[in-house]
Amino acid sequence: MGLLDGLRAALGLRAEADARRDADPEDLFGMSTAYLTMEAELGYDSLGVGALCFSGVDSHSFREAVDEVEAILEAGRADTGTDFRVTEDDHGYHWVVLEDADPEDLITSMHFAADTFIEHGYGSRLLAAVFGYDSPGGSAYWIYSFRRGAYYPFAPRPGRERDSSAEFKLEAALDGELEIEREKEYWYPLWPSASGTHPWE
């Protein structure tokens, strides 16, 4: 199974078949307290960046939905200070990448973007929300699967290795604060492209 097929299986088709419920962007607000725990108890600082991963549809109505997401984020930029861009990675997946030094504003902007897709009837195209953190021991991400309605940690290391001990430590620390994905087969790694640093690159 190739990388693209693996992602589609873990966050897409297989997750949809095993979906717990419809995508709910309200779950993203769980990160509003989690980032405080990450910083105060675990020594992880927010990177000030997060991203929504979605699969595209070749249709006019979907393009309109993406345009409205951009319009809403642009309109809110003055209030939140959240910068954004829409990109496509080497695997053919699309991302709304948001940057804001204030984690609360970052989460709010991500919620607006996700909610707009859902209002346009494209909630099923939302795959994941990714929140980035950094620590002296390396970077880590909390990944929210819209299909599964749960979070899981991802701690990538050079050579496409994962720091499993860091991931399990994050799971234990945030269990009860976030809805954690219990089935480890859905802890799918979102590796960046060869030239990238983060999953959305």
Buried (B, 14 or more C-beta within 10 A) or exposed (E): EEEEEBBBBBBBEBBBEEBEEEBBBEBBBBBEEBBEBBBEEBEBBBBBBBBBBBBBBEEEEBEEBBEBBBEBBEEBBEEBBBBBEBEEBEBEBBBBBBBBEBBEBBBBBBBBBBBBBBEBEBBBBBBBBBBBBBBEBBBBBBBBBBBBBBBBBBBBEEEEEBBEEBBEBBBEBBEEBBBBBEEEEBBBBBBBBEEEEBBBB
